[in-house]
Amino acid sequence: MALSLVGKAFLLAHLAGLSYAEIAGRLAVSTSSVKQYLARANRECLFAIAL
């Protein structure tokens, strides 16, 4: 199964330690999109922990 942009952004931020700008460049999206992707990923993690 291929990772979504949200998953890729999460891994690049948390495992590779890249900045929003670096992630945006790698994924060919805006930094605003990266912020939205990471917010979604963090929210999903919190929901998973809460279960």
All heavy atoms as a GROMACS GRO file, in nm:
protein
  377
    1MET      N    1   0.085  -0.118   0.000
    1MET     CA    2   0.000   0.000   0.000
    1MET      C    3   0.089   0.125   0.000
    1MET      O    4   0.182   0.136   0.079
    1MET     CB    5  -0.089  -0.002   0.125
    1MET     CG    6  -0.181   0.116   0.134
    1MET     SD    7  -0.305   0.097   0.262
    1MET     CE    8  -0.222   0.171   0.399
    2ALA      N    9   0.061   0.216  -0.087
    2ALA     CA   10   0.139   0.339  -0.098
    2ALA      C   11   0.098   0.438   0.010
    2ALA      O   12  -0.018   0.444   0.050
    2ALA     CB   13   0.119   0.401  -0.235
    3LEU      N   14   0.195   0.513   0.059
    3LEU     CA   15   0.167   0.615   0.159
    3LEU      C   16   0.098   0.735   0.097
    3LEU      O   17   0.131   0.776  -0.015
    3LEU     CB   18   0.297   0.665   0.222
    3LEU     CG   19   0.359   0.582   0.333
    3LEU    CD1   20   0.490   0.644   0.377
    3LEU    CD2   21   0.266   0.566   0.450
    4SER      N   22   0.006   0.792   0.170
    4SER     CA   23  -0.057   0.917   0.127
    4SER      C   24   0.040   1.032   0.148
    4SER      O   25   0.145   1.016   0.213
    4SER     CB   26  -0.184   0.941   0.209
    4SER     OG   27  -0.149   0.968   0.344
    5LEU      N   28   0.006   1.148   0.096
    5LEU     CA   29   0.089   1.266   0.120
    5LEU      C   30   0.096   1.298   0.269
    5LEU      O   31   0.200   1.342   0.318
    5LEU     CB   32   0.035   1.386   0.042
    5LEU     CG   33   0.055   1.381  -0.108
    5LEU    CD1   34  -0.016   1.498  -0.176
    5LEU    CD2   35   0.202   1.381  -0.144
    6VAL      N   36  -0.013   1.273   0.340
    6VAL     CA   37  -0.014   1.295   0.486
    6VAL      C   38   0.090   1.205   0.552
    6VAL      O   39   0.170   1.250   0.635
    6VAL     CB   40  -0.154   1.270   0.545
    6VAL    CG1   41  -0.152   1.273   0.696
    6VAL    CG2   42  -0.254   1.371   0.489
    7GLY      N   43   0.090   1.078   0.515
    7GLY     CA   44   0.187   0.984   0.572
    7GLY      C   45   0.330   1.018   0.537
    7GLY      O   46   0.420   1.011   0.621
    8LYS      N   47   0.352   1.055   0.412
    8LYS     CA   48   0.487   1.093   0.369
    8LYS      C   49   0.534   1.217   0.444
    8LYS      O   50   0.649   1.222   0.490
    8LYS     CB   51   0.489   1.118   0.220
    8LYS     CG   52   0.475   0.993   0.136
    8LYS     CD   53   0.471   1.025  -0.012
    8LYS     CE   54   0.447   0.901  -0.095
    8LYS     NZ   55   0.436   0.931  -0.238
    9ALA      N   56   0.447   1.317   0.457
    9ALA     CA   57   0.485   1.439   0.528
    9ALA      C   58   0.518   1.409   0.674
    9ALA      O   59   0.616   1.460   0.728
    9ALA     CB   60   0.372   1.542   0.519
   10PHE      N   61   0.438   1.323   0.736
   10PHE     CA   62   0.460   1.286   0.876
   10PHE      C   63   0.597   1.220   0.893
   10PHE      O   64   0.674   1.256   0.983
   10PHE     CB   65   0.349   1.192   0.922
   10PHE     CG   66   0.363   1.148   1.065
   10PHE    CD1   67   0.316   1.227   1.168
   10PHE    CD2   68   0.423   1.027   1.096
   10PHE    CE1   69   0.328   1.186   1.300
   10PHE    CE2   70   0.437   0.986   1.227
   10PHE     CZ   71   0.389   1.066   1.330
   11LEU      N   72   0.628   1.125   0.807
   11LEU     CA   73   0.757   1.055   0.817
   11LEU      C   74   0.875   1.148   0.790
   11LEU      O   75   0.976   1.142   0.861
   11LEU     CB   76   0.760   0.936   0.721
   11LEU     CG   77   0.664   0.822   0.756
   11LEU    CD1   78   0.670   0.715   0.648
   11LEU    CD2   79   0.696   0.763   0.892
   12LEU      N   80   0.860   1.234   0.690
   12LEU     CA   81   0.969   1.327   0.660
   12LEU      C   82   0.993   1.426   0.775
   12LEU      O   83   1.107   1.461   0.804
   12LEU     CB   84   0.939   1.402   0.530
   12LEU     CG   85   0.947   1.319   0.402
   12LEU    CD1   86   0.893   1.397   0.284
   12LEU    CD2   87   1.090   1.273   0.377
   13ALA      N   88   0.886   1.467   0.840
   13ALA     CA   89   0.899   1.562   0.951
   13ALA      C   90   0.956   1.495   1.076
   13ALA      O   91   1.048   1.546   1.138
   13ALA     CB   92   0.764   1.625   0.982
   14HIS      N   93   0.900   1.379   1.110
   14HIS     CA   94   0.934   1.318   1.239
   14HIS      C   95   1.051   1.222   1.235
   14HIS      O   96   1.121   1.208   1.336
   14HIS     CB   97   0.810   1.252   1.299
   14HIS     CG   98   0.704   1.350   1.335
   14HIS    ND1   99   0.712   1.432   1.445
   14HIS    CD2  100   0.589   1.384   1.272
   14HIS    CE1  101   0.606   1.511   1.450
   14HIS    NE2  102   0.530   1.485   1.346
   15LEU      N  103   1.073   1.156   1.124
   15LEU     CA  104   1.186   1.063   1.116
   15LEU      C  105   1.308   1.125   1.050
   15LEU      O  106   1.420   1.102   1.093
   15LEU     CB  107   1.145   0.935   1.042
   15LEU     CG  108   1.037   0.851   1.110
   15LEU    CD1  109   1.009   0.725   1.030
   15LEU    CD2  110   1.076   0.816   1.252
   16ALA      N  111   1.284   1.204   0.945
   16ALA     CA  112   1.397   1.266   0.874
   16ALA      C  113   1.430   1.404   0.929
   16ALA      O  114   1.535   1.459   0.899
   16ALA     CB  115   1.367   1.275   0.725
   17GLY      N  116   1.338   1.463   1.008
   17GLY     CA  117   1.364   1.593   1.069
   17GLY      C  118   1.365   1.709   0.971
   17GLY      O  119   1.429   1.810   0.996
   18LEU      N  120   1.293   1.695   0.860
   18LEU     CA  121   1.292   1.802   0.759
   18LEU      C  122   1.199   1.916   0.801
   18LEU      O  123   1.103   1.896   0.874
   18LEU     CB  124   1.246   1.747   0.624
   18LEU     CG  125   1.333   1.637   0.562
   18LEU    CD1  126   1.280   1.600   0.425
   18LEU    CD2  127   1.478   1.678   0.553
   19SER      N  128   1.229   2.034   0.750
   19SER     CA  129   1.145   2.151   0.774
   19SER      C  130   1.024   2.146   0.680
   19SER      O  131   1.020   2.068   0.585
   19SER     CB  132   1.223   2.279   0.746
   19SER     OG  133   1.249   2.290   0.606
   20TYR      N  134   0.925   2.232   0.708
   20TYR     CA  135   0.807   2.239   0.622
   20TYR      C  136   0.849   2.269   0.478
   20TYR      O  137   0.798   2.209   0.384
   20TYR     CB  138   0.712   2.348   0.669
   20TYR     CG  139   0.634   2.318   0.795
   20TYR    CD1  140   0.549   2.413   0.849
   20TYR    CD2  141   0.644   2.197   0.862
   20TYR    CE1  142   0.476   2.388   0.964
   20TYR    CE2  143   0.573   2.171   0.977
   20TYR     CZ  144   0.489   2.267   1.028
   20TYR     OH  145   0.417   2.241   1.142
   21ALA      N  146   0.942   2.362   0.460
   21ALA     CA  147   0.986   2.400   0.326
   21ALA      C  148   1.053   2.283   0.255
   21ALA      O  149   1.031   2.261   0.135
   21ALA     CB  150   1.080   2.520   0.334
   22GLU      N  151   1.135   2.207   0.328
   22GLU     CA  152   1.203   2.092   0.268
   22GLU      C  153   1.102   1.983   0.228
   22GLU      O  154   1.113   1.923   0.121
   22GLU     CB  155   1.307   2.036   0.364
   22GLU     CG  156   1.425   2.128   0.386
   22GLU     CD  157   1.514   2.085   0.501
   22GLU    OE1  158   1.461   2.037   0.604
   22GLU    OE2  159   1.636   2.100   0.487
   23ILE      N  160   1.005   1.960   0.315
   23ILE     CA  161   0.902   1.861   0.286
   23ILE      C  162   0.820   1.906   0.164
   23ILE      O  163   0.793   1.826   0.074
   23ILE     CB  164   0.809   1.840   0.407
   23ILE    CG1  165   0.888   1.780   0.523
   23ILE    CG2  166   0.690   1.751   0.371
   23ILE    CD1  167   0.816   1.783   0.656
   24ALA      N  168   0.784   2.033   0.161
   24ALA     CA  169   0.708   2.086   0.048
   24ALA      C  170   0.783   2.066  -0.083
   24ALA      O  171   0.724   2.026  -0.184
   24ALA     CB  172   0.678   2.234   0.070
   25GLY      N  173   0.912   2.090  -0.081
   25GLY     CA  174   0.994   2.069  -0.200
   25GLY      C  175   0.997   1.924  -0.245
   25GLY      O  176   0.984   1.894  -0.364
   26ARG      N  177   1.011   1.834  -0.151
   26ARG     CA  178   1.017   1.692  -0.185
   26ARG      C  179   0.884   1.639  -0.236
   26ARG      O  180   0.881   1.552  -0.324
   26ARG     CB  181   1.058   1.610  -0.063
   26ARG     CG  182   1.202   1.631  -0.025
   26ARG     CD  183   1.260   1.505   0.028
   26ARG     NE  184   1.395   1.531   0.075
   26ARG     CZ  185   1.466   1.443   0.142
   26ARG    NH1  186   1.415   1.326   0.171
   26ARG    NH2  187   1.588   1.472   0.180
   27LEU      N  188   0.774   1.689  -0.179
   27LEU     CA  189   0.642   1.640  -0.218
   27LEU      C  190   0.577   1.723  -0.330
   27LEU      O  191   0.468   1.689  -0.375
   27LEU     CB  192   0.548   1.636  -0.097
   27LEU     CG  193   0.592   1.546   0.019
   27LEU    CD1  194   0.489   1.551   0.131
   27LEU    CD2  195   0.614   1.403  -0.028
   28ALA      N  196   0.643   1.830  -0.371
   28ALA     CA  197   0.593   1.920  -0.476
   28ALA      C  198   0.456   1.978  -0.438
   28ALA      O  199   0.362   1.977  -0.518
   28ALA     CB  200   0.589   1.850  -0.610
   29VAL      N  201   0.446   2.026  -0.312
   29VAL     CA  202   0.325   2.092  -0.263
   29VAL      C  203   0.367   2.220  -0.193
   29VAL      O  204   0.486   2.245  -0.172
   29VAL     CB  205   0.245   2.000  -0.167
   29VAL    CG1  206   0.199   1.873  -0.238
   29VAL    CG2  207   0.327   1.966  -0.043
   30SER      N  208   0.270   2.300  -0.152
   30SER     CA  209   0.301   2.424  -0.080
   30SER      C  210   0.330   2.395   0.067
   30SER      O  211   0.291   2.290   0.120
   30SER     CB  212   0.183   2.521  -0.090
   30SER     OG  213   0.072   2.470  -0.018
   31THR      N  214   0.397   2.490   0.133
   31THR     CA  215   0.421   2.473   0.277
   31THR      C  216   0.289   2.475   0.353
   31THR      O  217   0.276   2.409   0.456
   31THR     CB  218   0.515   2.583   0.331
   31THR    OG1  219   0.462   2.710   0.299
   31THR    CG2  220   0.654   2.569   0.274
   32SER      N  221   0.191   2.547   0.303
   32SER     CA  222   0.058   2.548   0.365
   32SER      C  223  -0.002   2.407   0.362
   32SER      O  224  -0.063   2.363   0.462
   32SER     CB  225  -0.033   2.647   0.292
   32SER     OG  226  -0.163   2.642   0.344
   33SER      N  227   0.014   2.337   0.252
   33SER     CA  228  -0.035   2.200   0.244
   33SER      C  229   0.038   2.110   0.343
   33SER      O  230  -0.024   2.026   0.408
   33SER     CB  231  -0.018   2.145   0.102
   33SER     OG  232  -0.105   2.209   0.014
   34VAL      N  233   0.167   2.128   0.356
   34VAL     CA  234   0.245   2.049   0.451
   34VAL      C  235   0.192   2.072   0.593
   34VAL      O  236   0.173   1.976   0.668
   34VAL     CB  237   0.395   2.083   0.444
   34VAL    CG1  238   0.472   2.016   0.558
   34VAL    CG2  239   0.452   2.044   0.309
   35LYS      N  240   0.164   2.195   0.629
   35LYS     CA  241   0.109   2.224   0.762
   35LYS      C  242  -0.023   2.152   0.782
   35LYS      O  243  -0.049   2.096   0.889
   35LYS     CB  244   0.090   2.375   0.780
   35LYS     CG  245   0.219   2.451   0.792
   35LYS     CD  246   0.194   2.600   0.804
   35LYS     CE  247   0.324   2.678   0.798
   35LYS     NZ  248   0.302   2.822   0.806
   36GLN      N  249  -0.108   2.153   0.679
   36GLN     CA  250  -0.237   2.085   0.688
   36GLN      C  251  -0.218   1.934   0.701
   36GLN      O  252  -0.287   1.868   0.781
   36GLN     CB  253  -0.323   2.116   0.566
   36GLN     CG  254  -0.372   2.259   0.563
   36GLN     CD  255  -0.448   2.291   0.435
   36GLN    OE1  256  -0.479   2.202   0.357
   36GLN    NE2  257  -0.476   2.418   0.413
   37TYR      N  258  -0.125   1.878   0.624
   37TYR     CA  259  -0.099   1.734   0.630
   37TYR      C  260  -0.051   1.693   0.769
   37TYR      O  261  -0.095   1.592   0.824
   37TYR     CB  262   0.007   1.693   0.527
   37TYR     CG  263  -0.030   1.713   0.383
   37TYR    CD1  264   0.069   1.725   0.286
   37TYR    CD2  265  -0.162   1.722   0.340
   37TYR    CE1  266   0.038   1.743   0.153
   37TYR    CE2  267  -0.194   1.741   0.206
   37TYR     CZ  268  -0.094   1.752   0.114
   37TYR     OH  269  -0.123   1.771  -0.019
   38LEU      N  270   0.040   1.773   0.826
   38LEU     CA  271   0.094   1.738   0.957
   38LEU      C  272  -0.010   1.754   1.067
   38LEU      O  273  -0.013   1.676   1.162
   38LEU     CB  274   0.220   1.819   0.986
   38LEU     CG  275   0.339   1.784   0.897
   38LEU    CD1  276   0.457   1.874   0.926
   38LEU    CD2  277   0.378   1.638   0.912
   39ALA      N  278  -0.095   1.854   1.054
   39ALA     CA  279  -0.203   1.870   1.151
   39ALA      C  280  -0.296   1.749   1.146
   39ALA      O  281  -0.337   1.697   1.250
   39ALA     CB  282  -0.281   1.998   1.123
   40ARG      N  283  -0.327   1.703   1.026
   40ARG     CA  284  -0.413   1.585   1.010
   40ARG      C  285  -0.346   1.461   1.068
   40ARG      O  286  -0.408   1.383   1.141
   40ARG     CB  287  -0.447   1.562   0.864
   40ARG     CG  288  -0.543   1.446   0.844
   40ARG     CD  289  -0.573   1.417   0.699
   40ARG     NE  290  -0.618   1.535   0.628
   40ARG     CZ  291  -0.627   1.543   0.496
   40ARG    NH1  292  -0.596   1.440   0.420
   40ARG    NH2  293  -0.669   1.653   0.438
   41ALA      N  294  -0.218   1.443   1.039
   41ALA     CA  295  -0.145   1.327   1.090
   41ALA      C  296  -0.138   1.328   1.242
   41ALA      O  297  -0.160   1.224   1.306
   41ALA     CB  298  -0.004   1.324   1.031
   42ASN      N  299  -0.110   1.444   1.300
   42ASN     CA  300  -0.103   1.453   1.446
   42ASN      C  301  -0.239   1.425   1.509
   42ASN      O  302  -0.248   1.357   1.611
   42ASN     CB  303  -0.051   1.590   1.488
   42ASN     CG  304   0.096   1.606   1.457
   42ASN    OD1  305   0.171   1.507   1.457
   42ASN    ND2  306   0.139   1.727   1.430
   43ARG      N  307  -0.345   1.474   1.446
   43ARG     CA  308  -0.481   1.450   1.496
   43ARG      C  309  -0.513   1.300   1.491
   43ARG      O  310  -0.567   1.244   1.586
   43ARG     CB  311  -0.581   1.532   1.413
   43ARG     CG  312  -0.720   1.536   1.467
   43ARG     CD  313  -0.808   1.640   1.397
   43ARG     NE  314  -0.804   1.631   1.251
   43ARG     CZ  315  -0.747   1.722   1.170
   43ARG    NH1  316  -0.690   1.831   1.220
   43ARG    NH2  317  -0.748   1.707   1.040
   44GLU      N  318  -0.476   1.235   1.382
   44GLU     CA  319  -0.500   1.092   1.370
   44GLU      C  320  -0.423   1.013   1.474
   44GLU      O  321  -0.473   0.916   1.529
   44GLU     CB  322  -0.466   1.044   1.228
   44GLU     CG  323  -0.566   1.092   1.124
   44GLU     CD  324  -0.531   1.049   0.983
   44GLU    OE1  325  -0.444   0.960   0.965
   44GLU    OE2  326  -0.591   1.104   0.890
   45CYS      N  327  -0.301   1.056   1.504
   45CYS     CA  328  -0.222   0.990   1.609
   45CYS      C  329  -0.288   1.006   1.745
   45CYS      O  330  -0.295   0.910   1.823
   45CYS     CB  331  -0.080   1.047   1.612
   45CYS     SG  332   0.022   0.994   1.474
   46LEU      N  333  -0.336   1.126   1.774
   46LEU     CA  334  -0.403   1.149   1.901
   46LEU      C  335  -0.528   1.064   1.915
   46LEU      O  336  -0.556   1.008   2.022
   46LEU     CB  337  -0.437   1.296   1.918
   46LEU     CG  338  -0.319   1.389   1.946
   46LEU    CD1  339  -0.364   1.535   1.945
   46LEU    CD2  340  -0.255   1.353   2.079
   47PHE      N  341  -0.605   1.053   1.808
   47PHE     CA  342  -0.726   0.969   1.811
   47PHE      C  343  -0.688   0.822   1.832
   47PHE      O  344  -0.757   0.751   1.905
   47PHE     CB  345  -0.808   0.985   1.683
   47PHE     CG  346  -0.882   1.115   1.674
   47PHE    CD1  347  -0.892   1.181   1.553
   47PHE    CD2  348  -0.943   1.173   1.784
   47PHE    CE1  349  -0.960   1.302   1.542
   47PHE    CE2  350  -1.010   1.293   1.775
   47PHE     CZ  351  -1.020   1.357   1.654
   48ALA      N  352  -0.582   0.778   1.768
   48ALA     CA  353  -0.539   0.640   1.784
   48ALA      C  354  -0.496   0.610   1.927
   48ALA      O  355  -0.525   0.503   1.980
   48ALA     CB  356  -0.426   0.608   1.686
   49ILE      N  357  -0.428   0.705   1.989
   49ILE     CA  358  -0.383   0.688   2.127
   49ILE      C  359  -0.502   0.686   2.222
   49ILE      O  360  -0.504   0.613   2.320
   49ILE     CB  361  -0.284   0.801   2.166
   49ILE    CG1  362  -0.154   0.781   2.089
   49ILE    CG2  363  -0.257   0.801   2.316
   49ILE    CD1  364  -0.058   0.898   2.101
   50ALA      N  365  -0.603   0.767   2.192
   50ALA     CA  366  -0.720   0.780   2.279
   50ALA      C  367  -0.806   0.655   2.280
   50ALA      O  368  -0.887   0.636   2.371
   50ALA     CB  369  -0.804   0.901   2.238
   51LEU      N  370  -0.793   0.570   2.178
   51LEU     CA  371  -0.876   0.450   2.172
   51LEU      C  372  -0.833   0.353   2.272
   51LEU      O  373  -0.809   0.289   2.335
   51LEU     CB  374  -0.871   0.387   2.032
   51LEU     CG  375  -0.928   0.474   1.921
   51LEU    CD1  376  -0.912   0.402   1.788
   51LEU    CD2  377  -1.076   0.498   1.945
   0.00000   0.00000   0.00000
